[in-house]
Amino acid sequence: MHIPDGFLDARTLTLTTGLSATGIALALWNLRRILPPRQIPLIGLTAAFVFAAQMVNFPVAGGTSGHLLGGVLAAVLVGPSAAVVVITAVLIVQAFIFADGGVLALGANIFNMALVGTIGGYGIYWLVRHVVSGLRGQLMAAAFAAWCSVVLAASSCAAQLAFSKTAAWGLVLPTMAGVHMLIGIGEALITTLVLVAIAQTRPELLAEPLPVNGTHAFERLAFGLLIAIGLSVFVSPFASSKPDGLEHVARVQQFEYKTAEKPIVPAPLPDYLLPGIRSPALATALAGGLGTVLMFGFAFLLARTVAPKQEGSNNR
C-alpha cells in the first residue's frame, strides 16, 4: 500500500503532509506527557518486528500479494500514540533507506497507515473490547480491528488517488477495497497469532509495559530482537514476488505509468537489496537484518527523546 512518487498531485501531497504532521505532533505531545520510560524498549522492539514482518509478502487471490500493516498490533502492545510513532518510523526508514514508498508521498503514506489505519483500527478495537471481555475478547477485537484497519487505509489511499484525478473514484474505491479485504484477512490472522504467542509466553506484555531493569528484561528484549532479525533474514527472501494490492490496482486501472522513473532521494538499499551481493536471496536477507537493527535503534532513540523525565501512566 506504499504510494510511490508520481501517483498523487501537489495539492494532495501538501494536504496529506500537513495532516500527517499534525497527527504526529499530537502523538509525540501525548507521549511526552505519559510515556513510561520502561516502555521505550518495547516501542523499539515493536517497530523492528513490524518492519521485518512487512518485508514478508503473502500471496492472496487474483495474482496479488499483501503484507502486514501492523498498526493495530502495535497499538495493542504499546498504545495508540506510540503506535503512530512506530508506524511513522517504519515508513520513514522504508522510504529513505529502501525506496519503499515515495519520499514526496511520505505524508500520504503516514496518513493512510499510521493515522487512518492505526488510529481508526484501534478505535474499533477499543469498541469491541468493551463488548467482549477476557483474552478471547481481546483476540477477537484485535482480529476484527486489524482487518478493518487495512480496509480503512486502502479506502483512504483510493480517496487520495481520486482526489488527484489519478483514477476515477467509482472504479478505484471498489478495486482497492476489494483487494485489501482479502489482504486484511492475512493481517487479522498474523495479528491474532502474534498476540496468542505473546499471551502464552509473555502475557504481562498485554497488560503492562516491558520493564527495562534487571536481567530478565534484557533477556526478553534480546530474544524479541533476535526473532525480528531472524524473520527478516530467513523468511523475507521467500516472500511472494507478486504485485501488492496498490500495484495490482495500478495495473488494472492503468495509471502505473505515472510512477516516477527515479526516486527523488537515492536510497542506499533500494528494493531491500544489499549492493555488491550477487545472490538476491542473500542480498535481501542481509538488507533485512541490517534494516531491522536500524529500525529498532531509530524507534528506541525517538521514544527515548520524547519520553518524560519522570515515569507517568500508561497510554492504553
C-alpha positions as CSV (number, residue, x, y, z in Angstrom):
1,M,0.0,0.0,0.0
2,H,3.0,2.2,-0.1
3,I,2.3,5.0,-2.6
4,P,5.2,5.8,-4.8
5,D,6.1,9.3,-6.1
6,G,4.1,10.2,-9.2
7,F,0.7,8.9,-8.2
8,L,-0.6,12.0,-6.3
9,D,-0.7,15.6,-7.3
10,A,0.9,18.5,-5.4
11,R,-2.4,19.6,-3.8
12,T,-3.0,16.1,-2.4
13,L,0.7,15.8,-1.2
14,T,0.5,19.1,0.5
15,L,-2.7,18.4,2.3
16,T,-1.8,14.9,3.4
17,T,1.7,16.1,4.6
18,G,0.0,18.8,6.7
19,L,-2.5,16.4,8.2
20,S,0.2,13.8,8.9
21,A,2.5,16.4,10.6
22,T,-0.4,17.4,12.8
23,G,-1.2,13.8,13.8
24,I,2.5,13.0,14.5
25,A,2.8,16.2,16.6
26,L,-0.2,15.2,18.7
27,A,1.1,11.7,19.2
28,L,4.5,13.0,20.3
29,W,2.9,15.5,22.6
30,N,0.8,12.8,24.2
31,L,3.9,10.5,24.6
32,R,5.9,13.3,26.2
33,R,3.2,13.6,28.8
34,I,2.5,9.9,29.6
35,L,5.0,7.5,28.1
36,P,6.6,5.3,30.9
37,P,10.4,5.1,30.3
38,R,10.2,1.4,30.9
39,Q,8.1,1.1,27.7
40,I,10.8,2.6,25.5
41,P,12.5,-0.8,24.6
42,L,9.1,-2.3,23.7
43,I,8.5,0.6,21.3
44,G,11.8,-0.1,19.6
45,L,11.1,-3.9,19.5
46,T,7.6,-3.4,18.1
47,A,9.0,-1.2,15.3
48,A,11.7,-3.8,14.5
49,F,9.1,-6.5,14.3
50,V,6.6,-4.6,12.2
51,F,9.5,-3.6,9.8
52,A,10.6,-7.2,9.5
53,A,7.1,-8.5,9.1
54,Q,6.3,-6.0,6.4
55,M,9.1,-7.5,4.3
56,V,7.2,-10.8,4.1
57,N,4.6,-10.5,1.4
58,F,2.0,-13.3,1.4
59,P,0.0,-14.3,-1.8
60,V,-3.7,-13.7,-2.0
61,A,-6.3,-14.4,-4.7
62,G,-6.2,-12.7,-8.1
63,G,-2.4,-12.9,-8.6
64,T,-1.6,-10.3,-6.0
65,S,0.1,-10.2,-2.6
66,G,-0.1,-8.3,0.7
67,H,1.9,-7.7,3.8
68,L,1.3,-6.8,7.4
69,L,0.3,-3.2,8.1
70,G,0.9,-3.7,11.9
71,G,-0.9,-0.6,13.2
72,V,-3.4,-2.4,15.4
73,L,-0.8,-4.9,16.6
74,A,1.4,-2.0,17.6
75,A,-1.4,-0.1,19.3
76,V,-2.4,-3.2,21.4
77,L,1.1,-3.6,22.6
78,V,2.3,0.0,23.2
79,G,-0.9,2.1,22.9
80,P,-2.3,4.2,20.0
81,S,0.0,7.3,20.4
82,A,3.2,5.1,20.5
83,A,1.8,3.0,17.6
84,V,1.5,6.2,15.4
85,V,5.2,6.9,16.1
86,V,6.1,3.2,15.5
87,I,4.4,3.0,12.1
88,T,5.7,6.5,11.1
89,A,9.3,5.5,12.0
90,V,8.9,2.3,9.9
91,L,7.6,4.3,6.9
92,I,10.4,6.9,7.2
93,V,13.1,4.2,7.2
94,Q,11.4,2.3,4.3
95,A,11.2,5.5,2.1
96,F,14.7,6.9,2.7
97,I,16.7,3.7,3.1
98,F,14.9,1.1,0.9
99,A,13.0,3.3,-1.6
100,D,9.7,1.6,-0.5
101,G,7.1,4.3,-0.9
102,G,7.8,7.8,-2.3
103,V,9.7,10.5,-0.4
104,L,7.2,13.1,-1.6
105,A,4.3,10.7,-0.9
106,L,5.6,10.0,2.7
107,G,2.9,12.3,4.2
108,A,0.2,10.4,2.3
109,N,1.6,7.0,3.4
110,I,1.8,8.2,7.0
111,F,-1.7,9.5,6.9
112,N,-3.1,6.2,5.5
113,M,-1.2,3.7,7.5
114,A,0.0,5.5,10.7
115,L,-3.1,7.6,11.3
116,V,-6.2,6.2,9.4
117,G,-5.2,2.6,9.7
118,T,-3.7,2.7,13.2
119,I,-6.0,5.1,15.0
120,G,-9.1,4.0,13.1
121,G,-8.3,0.4,13.8
122,Y,-7.5,1.0,17.4
123,G,-10.9,2.8,17.8
124,I,-12.7,-0.3,16.5
125,Y,-10.6,-2.5,18.8
126,W,-11.5,-0.3,21.8
127,L,-15.2,-0.5,21.0
128,V,-15.2,-4.3,20.5
129,R,-13.0,-4.8,23.6
130,H,-15.7,-3.1,25.7
131,V,-18.3,-5.6,24.4
132,V,-16.4,-8.8,24.8
133,S,-14.1,-9.3,27.8
134,G,-11.2,-11.7,28.6
135,L,-8.3,-12.8,26.4
136,R,-10.7,-14.3,23.8
137,G,-12.4,-10.9,23.6
138,Q,-9.1,-9.2,23.2
139,L,-8.1,-11.5,20.4
140,M,-11.5,-11.2,18.6
141,A,-11.3,-7.4,18.9
142,A,-7.7,-7.3,17.6
143,A,-8.5,-9.6,14.6
144,F,-11.6,-7.6,13.5
145,A,-9.8,-4.2,14.1
146,A,-6.8,-5.4,12.1
147,W,-9.0,-6.4,9.2
148,C,-10.8,-3.0,9.4
149,S,-7.5,-1.1,9.6
150,V,-6.4,-2.4,6.2
151,V,-9.7,-1.6,4.5
152,L,-9.7,1.9,6.1
153,A,-6.2,2.6,5.0
154,A,-6.9,1.3,1.4
155,S,-10.1,3.4,1.2
156,S,-8.1,6.5,2.2
157,C,-5.5,5.7,-0.4
158,A,-8.3,5.3,-3.0
159,A,-9.7,8.7,-2.0
160,Q,-6.3,10.3,-2.5
161,L,-5.9,8.8,-5.9
162,A,-9.4,10.0,-6.9
163,F,-8.7,13.5,-5.4
164,S,-5.5,13.7,-7.5
165,K,-7.6,12.6,-10.6
166,T,-5.2,9.7,-11.0
167,A,-8.1,7.2,-11.1
168,A,-11.9,7.5,-11.1
169,W,-13.4,7.2,-7.6
170,G,-16.2,4.9,-8.8
171,L,-13.5,2.5,-10.1
172,V,-10.6,2.8,-7.7
173,L,-12.5,2.5,-4.4
174,P,-14.2,-0.9,-5.1
175,T,-11.0,-2.2,-6.6
176,M,-8.7,-1.1,-3.7
177,A,-11.3,-2.1,-1.1
178,G,-11.9,-5.5,-2.7
179,V,-8.3,-6.4,-2.9
180,H,-7.5,-5.2,0.6
181,M,-10.5,-7.0,2.1
182,L,-8.6,-10.2,1.2
183,I,-5.3,-8.8,2.4
184,G,-7.0,-7.8,5.6
185,I,-7.7,-11.5,6.3
186,G,-3.9,-12.1,6.4
187,E,-3.5,-9.0,8.6
188,A,-6.1,-10.4,11.1
189,L,-4.5,-13.8,11.2
190,I,-1.0,-12.5,11.7
191,T,-2.1,-10.1,14.4
192,T,-4.0,-12.8,16.2
193,L,-1.2,-15.4,16.0
194,V,1.3,-12.9,17.3
195,L,-0.9,-11.9,20.2
196,V,-1.6,-15.6,21.0
197,A,2.1,-16.3,21.1
198,I,2.7,-13.3,23.4
199,A,-0.2,-14.4,25.6
200,Q,1.3,-17.8,26.0
201,T,4.9,-16.7,26.5
202,R,4.9,-13.2,28.0
203,P,1.3,-12.4,29.0
204,E,2.4,-9.4,31.0
205,L,3.1,-7.6,27.7
206,L,-0.6,-7.5,27.0
207,A,-1.3,-5.8,30.4
208,E,1.8,-3.9,31.3
209,P,4.8,-2.2,29.5
210,L,8.0,-4.1,29.2
211,P,10.4,-3.3,32.1
212,V,13.9,-2.3,31.3
213,N,15.6,-3.0,34.7
214,G,17.0,-6.4,35.5
215,T,18.5,-9.4,33.7
216,H,15.1,-10.9,32.8
217,A,14.1,-7.6,31.0
218,F,17.3,-7.7,29.0
219,E,16.7,-11.3,28.0
220,R,13.2,-10.5,26.8
221,L,14.4,-7.6,24.7
222,A,17.3,-9.6,23.3
223,F,15.1,-12.6,22.3
224,G,12.5,-10.4,20.8
225,L,15.0,-8.5,18.7
226,L,16.6,-11.8,17.6
227,I,13.2,-13.1,16.5
228,A,12.6,-9.9,14.4
229,I,16.1,-10.2,12.8
230,G,15.5,-13.9,12.1
231,L,12.2,-13.1,10.4
232,S,13.8,-10.5,8.2
233,V,16.9,-12.6,7.4
234,F,15.5,-16.1,7.0
235,V,11.9,-15.6,5.9
236,S,11.9,-12.4,3.8
237,P,13.9,-13.9,0.9
238,F,11.0,-16.3,0.3
239,A,8.3,-13.5,0.3
240,S,5.8,-13.5,-2.6
241,S,7.0,-11.7,-5.7
242,K,3.5,-11.0,-6.9
243,P,2.4,-7.3,-7.0
244,D,0.9,-5.9,-3.9
245,G,-2.6,-4.5,-3.6
246,L,-1.8,-1.0,-4.8
247,E,0.4,-2.3,-7.7
248,H,-2.3,-4.6,-8.8
249,V,-4.9,-1.8,-8.8
250,A,-2.5,0.5,-10.7
251,R,-2.2,-2.1,-13.4
252,V,-5.9,-2.8,-13.6
253,Q,-6.7,1.0,-13.7
254,Q,-3.7,1.7,-16.0
255,F,-2.1,4.5,-14.0
256,E,1.2,2.7,-13.4
257,Y,2.9,4.9,-16.0
258,K,2.7,7.9,-13.7
259,T,5.3,6.4,-11.3
260,A,8.4,8.5,-11.2
261,E,11.2,6.8,-13.1
262,K,13.9,7.6,-10.5
263,P,13.4,8.2,-6.7
264,I,13.6,11.8,-5.6
265,V,16.2,10.9,-2.9
266,P,18.5,8.0,-3.9
267,A,18.2,5.1,-1.3
268,P,21.3,3.2,-0.2
269,L,19.4,-0.2,-0.2
270,P,16.8,0.1,-2.9
271,D,14.3,-2.8,-3.2
272,Y,15.7,-4.3,0.1
273,L,18.9,-5.5,-1.6
274,L,22.4,-5.0,-0.3
275,P,24.6,-3.8,-3.1
276,G,27.5,-5.9,-4.2
277,I,25.9,-9.2,-3.2
278,R,25.3,-11.5,-6.3
279,S,22.8,-13.7,-4.6
280,P,19.4,-11.9,-4.5
281,A,18.3,-14.0,-1.5
282,L,21.4,-13.3,0.4
283,A,21.2,-9.6,-0.5
284,T,17.6,-9.4,0.7
285,A,18.5,-11.3,3.9
286,L,21.4,-9.0,4.8
287,A,19.5,-5.8,3.9
288,G,16.6,-7.1,6.0
289,G,18.7,-7.9,9.0
290,L,20.5,-4.5,8.8
291,G,17.2,-2.7,8.4
292,T,15.7,-4.4,11.4
293,V,18.5,-3.4,13.7
294,L,18.4,0.1,12.3
295,M,14.7,0.2,12.8
296,F,15.0,-0.8,16.4
297,G,17.6,1.8,17.1
298,F,15.7,4.6,15.4
299,A,12.4,3.9,17.2
300,F,14.2,3.4,20.5
301,L,16.1,6.7,20.3
302,L,13.0,8.5,19.1
303,A,10.9,7.2,22.0
304,R,13.7,7.9,24.5
305,T,13.9,11.5,23.2
306,V,10.2,12.2,23.7
307,A,9.7,10.3,26.9
308,P,9.1,12.4,30.0
309,K,11.8,12.6,32.6
310,Q,9.6,11.0,35.3
311,E,7.6,7.9,34.7
312,G,3.9,8.5,34.0
313,S,0.9,6.4,33.4
314,N,0.5,4.1,30.5
315,N,-1.4,5.5,27.5
316,R,-3.5,2.5,26.8
